[in-house]
Amino acid sequence: MASHTEGIHIDVYFCWWLPLYEWKMISKTIRLPEDLISNMSLHSLLQNKLPPEKLALLPKHFEVIGDIAIINIPHSLDTEKHLISEALSFQRKDIKTVLLKLNKIEGAARVADFELLLGDRTTTLHRENGCVFFLDVTKTFFSGKMYYERGRIAQKVNDGEDVLVLFAGAGPFLIPIKKQRNVNITGLDNNREACTYLRKNIELNHIDGNVILGDARHVINLFKENFDRIVMPAPYGQDFFLDIAQSVLKPGGYVHFYTFKKDFEIPHFRRLLEEKGWFIDFYRDCGDVAPRVKRYVFDLHLRG
């Protein structure tokens, strides 16, 4: 592998045997092209530092929220986790913190446990769809993988609607909707930290919105008025919230419902929705979340 910088021929392979911190020193000294580094996979960066059986276990993908990278590493790579995090930060200069995800998202607050491998903070400023989000990834749920869906839903909303976002988190759905549409919008979450960040993000994006700390199970007691549209990124395995949300939906109103299913479960789930009186305008898978399990979105409205 070779590169040219200011007419000087550089053989990059010479540095593979050096410690990672010396890679960074060398790359600054000889100014290695950014695209050369960013196009290197973790496998390439660590090919002479890990045996083949461990190279095969390296994560092929990782999630980036702001300047924080979240990685999943099998227990068999536990002794190499700091080496992997350093290689990741070397590959992506914009990453300042690397977190190791220790378990699945769980609990009422919908957060996971993390180990800090690199950096000194878990707060970040994330930008997408013309919006900015300040959050602590260890205190409130946020998935950078859903940016397309958040933009899509904002385009579906019409001016003048009353919109409810359940499980609103730090505002990934609420903020772009309000920035793009003149609506009366409310976000509800039972995570106090999430509500705090949602209020902060409403201010940062120079919009207005209602924030309610409460349990989605009790929406019928929380709201006197019904809504034209409800956005529901429901927690894993909790489809029953769709029936509850129906109680505060206006006649002819729309629901954007997110659920987790295996491919073979979809035909039965579609029939179940139709039997309950829902008309399916659109549905699609939004990507894998576990082996054979995907997140799906269903755009629904009640049949007349």
Rosetta blueprint (number, residue, H / E / L):
1 M L
2 A E
3 S E
4 H E
5 T E
6 E L
7 G L
8 I E
9 H E
10 I E
11 D E
12 V H
13 Y H
14 F H
15 C H
16 W L
17 W L
18 L L
19 P L
20 L H
21 Y H
22 E H
23 W H
24 K H
25 M H
26 I H
27 S H
28 K H
29 T H
30 I H
31 R L
32 L L
33 P L
34 E H
35 D H
36 L H
37 I H
38 S H
39 N L
40 M L
41 S L
42 L H
43 H H
44 S H
45 L H
46 L L
47 Q L
48 N L
49 K L
50 L L
51 P L
52 P H
53 E H
54 K H
55 L H
56 A L
57 L L
58 L L
59 P L
60 K L
61 H L
62 F L
63 E E
64 V E
65 I E
66 G L
67 D L
68 I E
69 A E
70 I E
71 I E
72 N L
73 I L
74 P L
75 H H
76 S H
77 L H
78 D H
79 T H
80 E H
81 K H
82 H H
83 L H
84 I H
85 S H
86 E H
87 A H
88 L H
89 S H
90 F H
91 Q H
92 R L
93 K L
94 D L
95 I L
96 K L
97 T E
98 V E
99 L E
100 L E
101 K E
102 L L
103 N L
104 K L
105 I L
106 E E
107 G L
108 A L
109 A L
110 R L
111 V E
112 A L
113 D L
114 F E
115 E E
116 L E
117 L E
118 L E
119 G L
120 D L
121 R L
122 T L
123 T E
124 T E
125 L E
126 H E
127 R E
128 E E
129 N L
130 G L
131 C E
132 V E
133 F E
134 F E
135 L E
136 D E
137 V L
138 T L
139 K L
140 T L
141 F L
142 F L
143 S L
144 G H
145 K H
146 M H
147 Y H
148 Y H
149 E H
150 R H
151 G H
152 R H
153 I H
154 A H
155 Q H
156 K H
157 V L
158 N L
159 D L
160 G L
161 E L
162 D E
163 V E
164 L E
165 V E
166 L E
167 F L
168 A L
169 G L
170 A L
171 G L
172 P L
173 F L
174 L H
175 I H
176 P H
177 I H
178 K H
179 K H
180 Q H
181 R L
182 N L
183 V L
184 N E
185 I E
186 T E
187 G E
188 L E
189 D E
190 N L
191 N L
192 R H
193 E H
194 A H
195 C H
196 T H
197 Y H
198 L H
199 R H
200 K H
201 N H
202 I H
203 E H
204 L H
205 N L
206 H L
207 I L
208 D L
209 G L
210 N E
211 V E
212 I E
213 L E
214 G L
215 D L
216 A H
217 R H
218 H H
219 V H
220 I H
221 N H
222 L H
223 F L
224 K L
225 E L
226 N L
227 F E
228 D E
229 R E
230 I E
231 V E
232 M E
233 P E
234 A L
235 P L
236 Y L
237 G L
238 Q L
239 D L
240 F L
241 F H
242 L H
243 D H
244 I H
245 A H
246 Q H
247 S L
248 V L
249 L E
250 K E
251 P E
252 G E
253 G E
254 Y E
255 V E
256 H E
257 F E
258 Y E
259 T E
260 F E
261 K E
262 K E
263 D H
264 F H
265 E H
266 I H
267 P H
268 H H
269 F H
270 R H
271 R H
272 L H
273 L H
274 E H
275 E H
276 K L
277 G L
278 W E
279 F E
280 I E
281 D E
282 F E
283 Y E
284 R E
285 D E
286 C E
287 G E
288 D E
289 V E
290 A E
291 P L
292 R L
293 V E
294 K E
295 R E
296 Y E
297 V E
298 F E
299 D E
300 L E
301 H E
302 L E
303 R L
304 G L
